[in-house]
C-alpha cells in the first residue's frame, strides 16, 4: 500500500512497504523530512521482520536533512534488532549519501546519579570557596588597609573621605529621621491601648526609650543605609569592574581596596553613629507625640521619666552596633561589586544581591549582639 506526505505547493514524498522493502519516491528534502520521519517511525513500530531494505530508486532529489533522516531510521531500527540495507538510488543520490553520512552516531549515556551527601558536600564546598573564604579575605584586606591608612595621610585622595561621608551619611539623614519617627509613633500607638487597660500609661516611656535606643534605632538606620548607600557602593564598584577601571588601577600600581573601599569605610564609620543618635531622637520624639495624644502624658513628664529609664549601656551598645553595621554594609557592597560578571546585567544583579545579603547580615548581627548585650 502506497502512502504519501503532502507538503505545500504540491510537493510530496511517497513511501510504500512491499514485504521487507521500503520504497521511497520523489524528493526527500528539508521541507518535509521532519513529518516523514515521524510518520514512518510510527509505522515501523509494528514492523515484525528482522531485515528492512530501504529502496531509493524512486528518489529524485535528496539533501543533508534527507540523508540524516535515512541514517536516523537505520540507527533506530538497529536498536530494535532490525538490519537495514540501503539500495538503489541514482549516482547523485548515492554521492550525497556518502557526503552527508554522519560519522559518529552515538547516544549520550545517562549520567550516573550522584549520591545525596556528595551533592550536599559539593554545594557546601562551592559556597565556602566562592563566597565565605573570599568574603573573609576581602574583609581582612579592608581591615588591614583601614587601620594602616589611619596613620598614612599621603596615600589618601584629598577630600574623598568627606565626600563619602556626605554621600553615605549626611544625605541619608532625612529619610532615617522620618522613618524612625514614624516607627516610634506607631510603636507607641499600638502599645497605648494595652497599657491603658492596666493603668500603666507611664510605662510607655520605658517601652519607647528601651526599644528605640537598644534595638530599633540602630537596626532601622542600618537597614535604610544598606538599602540606600549599600546599593550605591555595590553599583559603583561593579561598574568600575565592568568598565575595566579596576584593572586600570592595578596597572597603575594602585590597590583597588585601598583606593576605592577604604574611603567608604571611613565615611560610613564617621557618620553612621551620628545617624543612630538622630534616629534615636526622632524615634523617641515619635513615641512622645503618641503618648501625649493617646495617654495624656505631657512632654515634660515623658522627658523626666526618660531620664530615669535611659542607661549608658543602651547608648554604648547602640554605638557598637552602628560600627558593626557600617562595616557589614560597606564590605558586603564591595564584595559583590568586585565579584560582578556578565556586564551591565551583572551590575544590576550584584547590586540587588548586595542589598539583600547586607540587610540579612545586619539582622543576623543584630540578633547575635542582642544575645551578647542582653
C-alpha positions as CSV (number, residue, x, y, z in Angstrom):
1,X,0.0,0.0,0.0
2,X,1.4,3.4,-1.0
3,X,1.2,6.3,1.3
4,X,2.3,9.9,0.8
5,X,3.1,13.0,2.9
6,X,1.9,16.1,1.1
7,X,3.6,19.5,1.6
8,X,2.6,22.9,0.4
9,X,2.6,23.7,-3.4
10,X,2.1,20.1,-4.3
11,X,5.4,18.7,-3.2
12,X,5.3,15.3,-1.7
13,X,7.3,12.3,-0.6
14,X,5.8,8.9,-1.2
15,X,6.7,5.6,0.6
16,X,5.3,2.1,0.4
17,X,6.0,-1.2,2.0
18,X,6.4,-4.3,-0.2
19,X,7.3,-7.3,2.1
20,X,10.6,-6.3,3.6
21,X,11.3,-3.3,1.3
22,X,10.6,0.3,2.0
23,X,10.2,2.1,-1.3
24,X,10.7,5.9,-1.4
25,X,9.7,8.1,-4.2
26,X,10.0,11.8,-5.3
27,X,12.0,14.3,-3.1
28,X,13.4,13.8,0.4
29,X,14.5,17.3,1.4
30,X,14.3,19.6,4.3
31,X,10.8,20.8,3.6
32,X,9.1,17.6,4.7
33,X,11.8,15.4,6.3
34,X,10.5,16.0,9.8
35,X,7.0,14.9,9.1
36,X,8.2,12.0,7.1
37,X,10.4,10.7,9.9
38,X,7.6,11.0,12.5
39,X,5.2,9.2,10.2
40,X,7.5,6.4,9.1
41,X,8.7,5.7,12.6
42,X,5.1,5.3,13.7
43,X,4.6,2.7,11.0
44,X,7.9,0.9,11.8
45,X,6.8,0.3,15.4
46,X,4.7,-2.6,14.1
47,X,7.4,-4.0,11.8
48,X,7.9,-7.7,12.5
49,X,10.8,-8.7,10.2
50,X,14.5,-8.9,11.0
51,X,15.6,-7.2,7.8
52,X,14.4,-3.9,6.2
53,X,15.6,-2.8,2.7
54,X,15.3,0.9,2.0
55,X,15.0,1.3,-1.8
56,X,16.0,4.7,-3.0
57,X,15.4,4.0,-6.7
58,X,12.4,6.4,-6.8
59,X,14.2,9.3,-5.1
60,X,14.8,12.2,-7.5
61,X,16.4,14.6,-5.0
62,X,17.8,14.4,-1.5
63,X,19.7,16.8,0.7
64,X,21.6,16.7,4.0
65,X,18.4,16.5,6.1
66,X,17.0,13.6,4.0
67,X,20.3,11.7,4.4
68,X,20.2,12.3,8.1
69,X,16.6,11.0,8.2
70,X,17.7,7.8,6.4
71,X,20.5,7.2,8.8
72,X,18.3,8.1,11.7
73,X,15.8,5.4,10.7
74,X,18.7,3.0,10.2
75,X,20.1,3.7,13.7
76,X,16.7,3.4,15.5
77,X,15.8,0.2,13.8
78,X,19.2,-1.3,14.5
79,X,18.4,-0.7,18.2
80,X,15.2,-2.7,17.7
81,X,17.2,-5.7,16.2
82,X,16.4,-5.0,12.6
83,X,19.2,-4.9,10.0
84,X,18.9,-2.1,7.5
85,X,20.1,-2.4,3.9
86,X,20.1,0.7,1.7
87,X,19.8,0.0,-2.1
88,X,19.1,1.8,-5.3
89,X,19.3,5.5,-6.0
90,X,21.0,7.5,-8.7
91,X,24.6,8.4,-8.7
92,X,23.8,11.8,-7.4
93,X,21.7,10.4,-4.6
94,X,24.5,7.9,-3.6
95,X,27.1,10.6,-3.7
96,X,25.1,12.7,-1.2
97,X,24.6,9.7,1.0
98,X,28.4,9.3,1.2
99,X,28.9,13.1,1.6
100,X,26.4,13.7,4.3
101,X,26.7,10.4,6.1
102,X,27.1,11.0,9.9
103,X,30.4,9.6,11.0
104,X,29.8,9.3,14.8
105,X,26.3,8.3,15.6
106,X,26.2,7.8,19.3
107,X,23.7,8.0,22.2
108,X,24.6,10.1,25.2
109,X,24.9,8.0,28.2
110,X,22.6,8.9,31.1
111,X,24.8,10.4,33.8
112,X,25.1,8.4,37.0
113,X,23.0,9.7,39.9
114,X,25.3,11.5,42.4
115,X,24.7,10.4,46.0
116,X,22.8,12.8,48.2
117,X,25.7,13.5,50.6
118,X,28.1,14.0,47.7
119,X,25.8,16.6,46.2
120,X,25.4,18.4,49.5
121,X,29.2,18.3,50.1
122,X,29.8,19.7,46.6
123,X,27.4,22.6,47.2
124,X,28.9,23.4,50.6
125,X,32.5,23.4,49.2
126,X,31.4,25.6,46.3
127,X,29.8,28.2,48.5
128,X,32.6,28.1,51.1
129,X,35.3,28.7,48.5
130,X,33.4,31.1,46.2
131,X,31.7,33.2,48.9
132,X,32.8,32.6,52.5
133,X,36.6,32.4,52.0
134,X,36.7,35.2,49.5
135,X,34.5,37.4,51.8
136,X,36.8,36.7,54.7
137,X,39.8,37.5,52.5
138,X,38.3,40.8,51.4
139,X,37.3,41.7,54.9
140,X,40.8,41.1,56.2
141,X,42.2,43.2,53.3
142,X,39.8,46.1,54.1
143,X,40.6,45.9,57.8
144,X,44.3,46.0,57.3
145,X,44.3,49.0,54.9
146,X,41.7,50.8,57.0
147,X,43.9,50.6,60.1
148,X,47.1,51.2,58.1
149,X,45.9,54.4,56.4
150,X,44.8,56.0,59.7
151,X,48.4,56.9,60.2
152,X,49.3,57.4,56.5
153,X,47.8,60.7,55.2
154,X,49.7,60.9,51.9
155,X,48.0,57.8,50.5
156,X,44.5,59.2,50.7
157,X,42.8,61.1,47.9
158,X,42.2,64.7,49.1
159,X,38.6,65.2,50.1
160,X,37.5,61.7,49.3
161,X,36.6,60.7,52.9
162,X,34.5,63.9,53.3
163,X,32.8,63.2,50.0
164,X,31.9,59.6,51.0
165,X,30.7,60.8,54.5
166,X,28.3,63.2,52.9
167,X,27.2,60.7,50.3
168,X,26.7,57.8,52.7
169,X,25.6,59.5,55.9
170,X,24.6,63.2,55.6
171,X,22.4,62.7,52.6
172,X,20.6,59.8,54.4
173,X,19.7,62.0,57.5
174,X,16.2,63.0,56.4
175,X,15.0,59.6,55.4
176,X,16.4,58.0,58.6
177,X,14.8,60.5,60.9
178,X,11.4,60.4,59.2
179,X,11.2,56.6,59.2
180,X,12.3,56.2,62.8
181,X,9.9,59.0,63.9
182,X,7.0,57.1,62.2
183,X,8.2,53.8,63.8
184,X,8.3,55.3,67.2
185,X,4.9,56.8,66.7
186,X,3.3,53.6,65.5
187,X,5.0,51.6,68.3
188,X,3.7,53.9,71.0
189,X,0.3,54.0,69.3
190,X,-0.2,50.2,69.3
191,X,1.2,49.9,72.9
192,X,-1.0,52.6,74.3
193,X,-4.2,50.6,74.1
194,X,-2.8,47.7,76.1
195,X,-1.1,49.9,78.7
196,X,-4.3,52.0,79.2
197,X,-6.2,48.8,80.1
198,X,-3.9,48.1,83.0
199,X,-3.5,51.7,84.1
200,X,0.2,51.6,83.2
201,X,0.3,54.6,81.0
202,X,3.7,55.8,82.3
203,X,5.4,52.7,81.2
204,X,5.0,53.8,77.6
205,X,8.1,55.8,78.2
206,X,10.1,52.8,79.3
207,X,8.9,50.8,76.3
208,X,9.7,53.5,73.7
209,X,13.1,54.5,75.1
210,X,14.4,51.0,75.6
211,X,13.1,49.7,72.3
212,X,14.3,52.6,70.2
213,X,17.7,53.1,71.8
214,X,18.7,49.4,72.3
215,X,17.2,47.9,69.2
216,X,15.0,49.8,66.7
217,X,17.2,52.9,66.2
218,X,20.4,51.2,65.2
219,X,18.6,48.4,63.3
220,X,16.3,50.7,61.2
221,X,19.3,53.0,60.5
222,X,21.4,50.1,59.3
223,X,18.6,48.7,57.1
224,X,18.0,52.1,55.5
225,X,21.7,52.8,54.9
226,X,22.1,49.3,53.4
227,X,19.3,49.8,51.0
228,X,20.3,53.4,50.1
229,X,24.1,53.5,50.3
230,X,25.0,49.8,50.2
231,X,23.4,49.5,46.8
232,X,25.3,52.6,45.6
233,X,28.6,51.1,46.8
234,X,27.9,47.8,45.0
235,X,26.8,49.5,41.8
236,X,29.7,51.9,41.7
237,X,32.4,49.2,42.2
238,X,30.6,46.8,39.8
239,X,30.5,49.5,37.1
240,X,34.2,50.2,37.7
241,X,34.9,46.4,37.3
242,X,32.8,46.1,34.1
243,X,34.4,49.2,32.5
244,X,37.9,47.9,33.4
245,X,38.6,50.8,35.8
246,X,39.6,48.3,38.5
247,X,42.1,46.8,36.1
248,X,43.4,50.2,35.2
249,X,44.0,51.0,38.9
250,X,46.0,47.7,39.2
251,X,48.0,48.6,36.1
252,X,48.9,52.0,37.6
253,X,50.0,50.3,40.8
254,X,47.0,51.2,43.0
255,X,45.4,48.7,45.3
256,X,41.6,48.9,44.4
257,X,40.6,48.1,48.0
258,X,42.8,50.8,49.4
259,X,41.9,53.3,46.7
260,X,38.2,52.7,46.4
261,X,36.9,50.9,49.5
262,X,38.8,52.4,52.4
263,X,37.4,56.0,52.0
264,X,33.9,54.5,52.0
265,X,34.7,52.7,55.3
266,X,35.9,55.9,56.8
267,X,32.9,57.9,55.6
268,X,30.5,55.2,56.8
269,X,32.1,54.8,60.2
270,X,32.3,58.5,60.8
271,X,28.6,59.2,60.0
272,X,26.6,56.1,60.9
273,X,27.0,56.6,64.8
274,X,25.6,60.1,64.4
275,X,22.8,58.8,62.2
276,X,21.9,56.3,65.0
277,X,21.8,59.2,67.5
278,X,19.5,61.2,65.3
279,X,17.3,58.1,64.7
280,X,17.0,57.6,68.5
281,X,16.0,61.2,69.0
282,X,13.4,61.0,66.2
283,X,12.0,57.7,67.3
284,X,11.6,58.8,70.9
285,X,10.1,62.1,69.7
286,X,7.5,60.0,67.7
287,X,6.7,58.0,70.8
288,X,6.4,61.2,72.8
289,X,3.8,62.6,70.4
290,X,1.8,59.4,70.6
291,X,2.0,59.3,74.4
292,X,0.8,62.9,74.6
293,X,-2.1,62.3,72.2
294,X,-3.4,59.0,73.5
295,X,-2.2,58.6,77.1
296,X,-2.2,62.2,78.3
297,X,1.5,62.1,79.1
298,X,2.9,65.5,78.6
299,X,6.4,66.1,77.1
300,X,7.6,67.2,80.5
301,X,6.6,64.0,82.2
302,X,7.9,62.0,79.3
303,X,11.3,63.6,79.5
304,X,11.6,63.3,83.3
305,X,10.7,59.7,83.1
306,X,13.1,59.1,80.2
307,X,16.0,60.4,82.3
308,X,15.4,57.6,84.8
309,X,14.9,54.9,82.2
310,X,17.8,55.7,79.9
311,X,21.0,53.8,80.7
312,X,24.6,54.3,79.5
313,X,24.6,50.7,78.4
314,X,22.0,51.4,75.7
315,X,24.0,54.3,74.3
316,X,27.2,52.2,74.2
317,X,25.6,49.2,72.6
318,X,23.9,51.4,70.0
319,X,27.3,52.9,69.2
320,X,29.0,49.4,68.9
321,X,26.1,48.1,66.8
322,X,26.4,51.1,64.4
323,X,30.1,50.4,63.9
324,X,29.5,46.7,63.2
325,X,26.6,47.5,60.8
326,X,28.7,50.1,58.9
327,X,31.5,47.5,58.3
328,X,29.0,44.9,57.2
329,X,27.3,47.3,54.7
330,X,30.5,48.5,53.1
331,X,32.2,45.1,53.0
332,X,29.2,43.4,51.5
333,X,28.6,46.0,48.9
334,X,32.3,45.9,47.9
335,X,32.4,42.1,47.8
336,X,29.5,41.8,45.3
337,X,30.8,44.8,43.4
338,X,34.2,43.2,42.9
339,X,32.6,39.9,42.0
340,X,30.4,41.2,39.2
341,X,30.1,39.3,35.9
342,X,28.2,39.5,32.6
343,X,28.4,43.2,32.0
344,X,25.6,45.6,32.6
345,X,23.1,42.8,33.5
346,X,25.6,41.6,36.2
347,X,25.8,45.1,37.7
348,X,22.0,45.1,38.4
349,X,22.2,41.5,39.7
350,X,25.2,42.2,42.0
351,X,23.5,45.4,43.4
352,X,20.3,43.5,44.2
353,X,22.1,40.6,45.9
354,X,24.4,43.0,47.8
355,X,21.4,44.8,49.3
356,X,19.6,41.6,50.2
357,X,22.7,40.0,51.8
358,X,23.8,43.1,53.7
359,X,20.3,43.5,55.2
360,X,20.3,39.8,56.1
361,X,23.7,40.0,57.7
362,X,22.7,43.2,59.6
363,X,19.7,41.4,61.1
364,X,21.8,38.3,62.0
365,X,24.5,40.5,63.6
366,X,21.8,42.3,65.5
367,X,20.4,39.0,66.8
368,X,23.9,37.9,67.9
369,X,24.7,41.2,69.6
370,X,21.3,41.3,71.2
371,X,22.2,38.0,72.9
372,X,25.6,39.3,73.9
373,X,24.4,42.6,75.3
374,X,21.2,41.3,76.9
